[in-house]
């Protein structure tokens, strides 16, 4: 096993004789977690990629640089790629079927099942945890209610499945040698759920793709995956009650039809848009609105990198990425009235695009690569040192035992009579 990298280029990319695998939960779109995976591959370009499913189209898979993705049996199930979220009872079994016996180090990028891989004592398993499984732990009640599964026979079936997943989730945390968390908020959740410490390594924000724009137009923007916990419905309802204010909604997901039906004339729900359209709206908008309790919230920093201040729910990772009254403000409750009050306060203040940009620069992709690489190499050095000591101890104990055996089996000396 080679303990040290054989080459390091100026970008922090490490080419190593170690065999490294990177495991990602699933690859349906190019979102925030996939941006983290992209930077991991910048640091370890020779790593092999594993994922439960791979549904990326040609445009969204460019960040993989042509590398193949090894997928699970869920990929081959009828409708598995499209309806993978409905296969969650199968995911623990699926992730455990990957064979990592030929790898020296496995890095998991996990917000659901990836960390449940099986590795041996001669392999290092590091986990970058975006979050413990949200819908199985503290957000279970919210998810069941939003999915209309909070009562009835189906509710009890789902609750029993989530109960088993919680037990599996706790058990598999023991197989991780060291955790990284994407925020202090998630580090606290890891400690609460797994009773494990985690090193905070903030995820990367590709601030180079954005330029701070000081000239703002008279509209607000919001963007994210259109799933219930993002609370896009709350934002739209708040703006429905303020017809004099304009809102642009960007993103795709299962909530899209519902949100389009909900929106009034002053709210434009654009659905999925290319990066250039997203970038243009982030730069021109007078403010970015976010209604969910986010683990970290890369989009909040992309808005600030564009010189756009933020109105965000004052819980979760937003408290670490938005500087109160400097680069944005918070609303205290996920209610229409609280958000509308925050928007009124937002408009009473003057905002500096330069301060927004400077705050975002604290979370650059370059800094992520440096911090991620430092953590991984430190843990690798620690792991190999312990392995070397165990090997030396084992060899010395073996030699000592062999000596004892030689003494035990030596024939007794015979004294011949004279």
C-alpha positions in Angstrom: 0.0 0.0 0.0 1.6 3.3 -1.1 1.2 5.9 1.7 2.1 9.1 -0.2 0.9 10.8 -3.4 3.2 10.5 -6.3 2.4 13.9 -7.9 0.6 17.1 -7.0 -0.1 19.8 -9.6 -0.7 23.5 -9.0 -4.5 23.1 -8.8 -4.2 20.8 -5.8 -5.0 17.7 -7.9 -3.3 14.6 -6.5 -2.4 11.7 -8.7 -1.6 8.7 -6.5 -0.7 5.1 -6.6 -3.4 4.6 -4.0 -6.6 3.2 -5.3 -9.4 5.6 -4.4 -13.1 5.4 -4.9 -15.6 8.2 -4.5 -19.2 7.2 -3.7 -22.1 9.6 -4.3 -25.7 8.8 -3.3 -27.3 9.3 -6.7 -26.8 11.4 -9.8 -30.1 12.7 -11.2 -29.1 16.4 -11.7 -26.2 18.7 -11.4 -27.0 20.3 -8.0 -25.2 21.4 -4.9 -24.0 18.0 -3.8 -22.8 17.3 -7.3 -20.7 20.5 -7.2 -19.0 19.1 -4.2 -18.4 15.8 -6.1 -16.9 17.9 -8.9 -14.3 19.5 -6.7 -13.5 16.1 -5.1 -12.7 14.9 -8.5 -10.5 17.9 -9.1 -8.4 16.9 -6.1 -8.4 13.1 -6.9 -8.8 12.9 -10.7 -7.9 9.2 -10.8 -10.6 8.1 -8.3 -13.3 5.8 -9.6 -17.0 7.0 -9.2 -19.8 4.9 -7.7 -23.5 5.9 -7.4 -26.8 4.2 -6.7 -28.2 5.6 -10.0 -26.9 7.8 -12.8 -29.5 9.7 -14.7 -27.4 12.7 -15.8 -27.9 13.9 -19.3 -25.0 14.8 -21.5 -25.1 18.5 -20.6 -25.1 17.9 -16.8 -22.5 15.2 -16.7 -19.7 17.3 -18.2 -18.2 17.8 -14.7 -17.4 14.1 -14.6 -14.8 14.7 -17.4 -15.9 11.6 -19.3 -15.3 9.3 -16.3 -17.7 6.3 -16.1 -20.0 5.8 -13.1 -20.4 2.4 -11.6 -24.1 2.0 -10.6 -26.2 -0.4 -8.4 -28.9 -2.8 -9.4 -31.5 0.0 -8.8 -30.3 1.5 -12.1 -31.5 -1.6 -13.9 -34.9 -1.8 -12.3 -37.9 -0.8 -14.5 -38.3 3.0 -13.8 -35.4 2.8 -11.4 -33.6 5.9 -12.7 -36.8 8.0 -12.8 -38.5 6.9 -9.7 -35.4 6.1 -7.6 -36.8 8.0 -4.5 -39.6 5.4 -4.3 -37.0 2.6 -4.0 -35.7 3.8 -0.6 -36.4 0.5 1.1 -33.9 -1.1 -1.3 -31.2 1.5 -1.0 -29.4 0.0 2.1 -29.2 -3.4 0.3 -28.1 -1.7 -3.0 -25.3 0.3 -1.5 -23.9 -2.7 0.4 -23.5 -4.7 -2.8 -20.6 -2.5 -4.1 -17.3 -4.2 -3.9 -14.5 -2.0 -2.6 -12.0 -4.8 -1.7 -9.4 -3.5 -4.2 -9.4 0.1 -2.9 -7.1 1.6 -0.3 -9.4 4.6 0.5 -13.1 5.2 -0.1 -14.6 8.7 0.2 -18.4 8.9 0.4 -20.4 12.0 -0.4 -23.5 11.2 1.5 -26.8 12.8 2.4 -28.7 9.5 2.4 -27.2 6.0 1.9 -23.7 6.4 0.5 -21.9 6.2 3.9 -23.4 2.7 4.3 -20.8 1.0 2.1 -18.9 -1.9 3.5 -15.2 -1.6 3.9 -12.5 -3.6 5.7 -10.0 -2.8 8.4 -7.2 -2.2 5.9 -9.3 0.5 4.1 -9.8 4.1 5.1 -13.5 5.3 4.8 -13.9 9.1 5.0 -17.4 10.6 4.8 -18.3 14.0 3.6 -21.8 14.3 5.2 -24.2 16.8 3.6 -26.7 15.6 6.3 -27.9 12.5 8.0 -31.0 11.2 6.2 -33.3 14.1 6.7 -36.6 12.4 6.3 -35.7 9.5 8.6 -34.6 11.7 11.5 -35.7 15.2 12.8 -37.7 16.0 9.6 -39.7 12.8 9.5 -43.0 14.5 10.6 -42.6 17.3 8.1 -41.9 14.9 5.2 -44.8 12.7 6.0 -47.2 15.6 6.2 -46.0 17.2 3.0 -46.2 13.9 1.2 -49.8 13.3 2.6 -48.6 10.2 4.4 -49.1 11.3 7.9 -52.1 9.1 8.5 -53.6 5.9 7.4 -52.3 2.4 6.6 -49.6 3.7 4.2 -48.4 6.0 6.9 -47.7 3.1 9.2 -45.9 1.2 6.5 -43.6 4.2 5.7 -43.0 4.9 9.4 -41.9 1.2 9.9 -39.6 1.5 6.9 -38.1 4.7 8.3 -37.6 3.1 11.7 -35.6 0.3 10.1 -33.6 2.8 8.1 -32.8 4.7 11.2 -31.3 1.6 12.8 -29.3 0.9 9.7 -28.1 4.5 9.5 -26.8 4.4 13.1 -25.1 1.1 12.6 -23.3 2.1 9.4 -22.0 5.3 11.0 -19.6 3.0 12.9 -18.0 2.0 9.6 -16.9 5.6 8.9 -13.3 6.3 10.1 -13.8 10.1 10.1 -16.6 12.5 9.2 -16.6 15.9 7.4 -19.7 18.1 7.7 -20.7 20.8 5.3 -21.6 23.3 8.1 -21.6 23.6 11.9 -25.3 23.0 11.7 -24.8 19.6 10.1 -21.9 18.8 12.5 -24.3 19.3 15.4 -26.8 17.0 13.6 -24.1 14.3 13.1 -23.2 14.5 16.8 -26.9 14.2 17.8 -27.7 11.3 15.5 -24.4 9.3 15.4 -22.6 10.6 18.5 -19.6 11.3 16.3 -17.4 14.4 15.9 -17.1 16.0 12.5 -14.7 18.4 10.9 -16.5 21.3 9.2 -15.4 21.7 5.5 -17.7 24.2 3.9 -18.8 23.1 0.4 -17.4 24.9 -2.7 -19.0 27.9 -4.4 -17.9 28.5 -7.9 -17.7 32.3 -7.4 -15.6 32.7 -10.6 -18.8 32.1 -12.6 -20.4 35.2 -11.2 -19.7 38.8 -11.3 -21.0 41.3 -8.7 -23.6 43.6 -10.3 -24.4 46.9 -8.6 -27.2 47.9 -11.0 -30.3 46.1 -9.8 -33.7 45.8 -11.4 -37.1 45.9 -9.6 -37.7 42.2 -9.0 -36.8 39.4 -6.6 -35.5 35.9 -7.5 -35.5 32.5 -5.9 -34.0 29.2 -7.2 -33.7 25.7 -5.9 -34.9 22.1 -6.5 -38.7 22.3 -6.3 -39.2 19.9 -3.4 -41.4 20.4 -0.3 -38.8 21.3 2.3 -37.5 24.2 0.2 -40.8 26.0 1.0 -41.1 27.6 -2.4 -44.9 27.5 -1.8 -44.4 29.9 1.1 -42.4 32.4 -1.0 -45.0 32.3 -3.8 -47.9 32.8 -1.4 -46.1 35.7 0.2 -45.6 37.4 -3.1 -49.2 36.6 -4.2 -50.2 38.9 -1.3 -47.8 41.7 -2.6 -48.9 42.1 -6.2 -46.8 45.3 -6.6 -43.6 43.2 -6.2 -42.3 40.8 -8.9 -40.8 37.4 -8.3 -39.0 35.0 -10.6 -38.8 31.3 -9.6 -36.2 29.1 -11.2 -35.8 25.3 -10.7 -37.3 21.9 -11.5 -38.7 19.2 -9.4 -41.9 17.3 -8.4 -43.5 20.5 -7.0 -43.3 22.4 -10.4 -47.0 21.8 -11.5 -48.3 22.7 -8.1 -46.3 25.9 -7.9 -47.2 27.0 -11.4 -50.9 26.6 -10.4 -50.3 28.5 -7.2 -48.5 31.5 -8.7 -50.3 34.9 -9.3 -49.6 37.2 -12.3 -46.7 38.9 -10.5 -44.9 35.5 -10.0 -43.1 33.9 -13.0 -42.3 30.2 -12.5 -39.7 29.5 -15.2 -38.9 25.9 -14.3 -35.4 24.6 -15.2 -33.2 27.2 -16.8 -29.6 27.1 -18.2 -26.8 28.4 -16.0 -26.6 31.6 -18.0 -30.3 32.4 -17.3 -29.8 31.7 -13.6 -26.7 33.8 -13.5 -28.4 36.7 -15.3 -31.3 36.7 -12.9 -29.1 36.4 -9.8 -27.1 39.4 -10.9 -30.0 41.7 -11.9 -32.4 40.9 -9.0 -32.7 43.3 -6.1 -32.8 40.4 -3.7 -32.7 36.6 -3.4 -35.4 34.9 -1.3 -35.0 31.6 0.4 -37.7 29.9 2.5 -36.3 26.5 3.6 -34.1 25.3 6.5 -31.0 24.5 4.4 -28.1 22.4 5.5 -25.7 24.9 3.9 -27.2 26.6 0.9 -24.8 27.1 -2.0 -27.3 29.1 -3.9 -27.3 31.7 -1.1 -23.6 32.3 -1.7 -24.0 32.3 -5.5 -26.5 35.1 -5.1 -24.1 37.0 -2.8 -21.2 36.4 -5.3 -23.5 38.2 -7.8 -23.7 41.2 -5.5 -27.3 40.3 -4.5 -28.3 40.4 -0.8 -30.4 37.6 0.7 -33.7 37.3 2.6 -33.6 33.8 4.2 -35.3 31.8 6.9 -33.1 32.2 10.0 -32.4 28.6 10.7 -29.7 26.1 9.5 -26.8 26.8 7.3 -28.0 30.2 6.3 -26.9 31.6 9.6 -23.3 30.7 8.7 -23.3 32.0 5.1 -25.3 35.3 5.4 -24.0 38.1 7.5 -27.0 39.7 9.2 -27.8 43.3 8.2 -24.6 43.3 6.0 -25.3 40.8 3.2 -28.9 40.0 4.0 -31.6 39.6 6.7 -33.5 36.7 8.2 -37.2 36.0 8.9 -37.9 34.1 12.1 -41.0 32.0 11.2 -42.0 30.1 8.1 -45.2 32.1 7.7 -46.4 34.5 5.0 -46.6 37.3 7.5 -43.0 36.8 8.7 -41.6 36.7 5.2 -43.6 39.8 4.1 -42.4 41.7 7.1 -38.8 40.8 6.3 -39.2 42.0 2.7 -40.5 45.3 4.0 -37.5 45.6 6.3 -35.2 44.6 3.5 -36.4 47.4 1.3 -35.9 50.0 4.1 -32.1 49.3 4.1 -29.2 50.1 1.7 -27.2 47.1 0.5 -23.6 47.0 -0.7 -22.9 44.6 -3.6 -19.2 44.6 -2.7 -19.8 43.3 0.8 -22.0 40.6 -0.6 -19.2 39.5 -3.0 -16.5 39.6 -0.3 -18.6 37.4 2.0 -19.0 34.8 -0.8 -15.3 34.7 -1.5 -14.8 33.1 1.9 -16.4 29.9 0.4 -14.5 29.6 -2.9 -13.9 26.3 -4.7 -10.2 26.8 -4.3 -10.5 27.0 -0.5 -12.7 23.9 -0.4 -10.1 21.9 -2.4 -7.4 23.0 0.0 -9.4 22.2 3.2 -10.7 18.9 1.8 -7.3 17.8 0.6 -5.7 18.7 4.0 -8.4 16.7 5.9 -8.0 13.6 3.6 -4.2 13.6 3.7 -4.1 14.1 7.4 -6.5 11.2 8.0 -4.6 9.0 5.5 -1.3 9.7 7.3 -2.9 8.9 10.6 -4.5 5.7 9.2 -1.2 4.5 7.7 0.7 5.2 10.9 -1.7 3.2 12.9 -1.6 0.4 10.3 2.2 0.4 10.4 2.2 0.2 14.2 -0.3 -2.6 14.2 1.8 -4.5 11.6 5.0 -4.1 13.7 3.1 -5.1 16.9 1.6 -8.1 15.2 5.0 -9.2 13.8 6.7 -8.8 17.2 3.9 -10.7 18.9 4.1 -13.4 16.2 7.9 -13.8 16.7 7.5 -13.9 20.5 4.9 -16.6 20.1 7.1 -18.6 17.8 9.8 -18.4 20.4 7.5 -19.7 23.0 6.4 -22.5 20.7 10.0 -23.6 20.1 10.6 -23.8 23.8 7.4 -25.8 24.3 8.2 -28.4 21.6 11.9 -28.7 22.3 12.6 -32.3 23.4 13.8 -32.8 27.0 17.5 -33.5 27.4 18.2 -37.1 28.0 20.8 -38.2 30.6 22.4 -41.4 29.6 23.4 -43.8 32.4 27.2 -44.3 32.7 
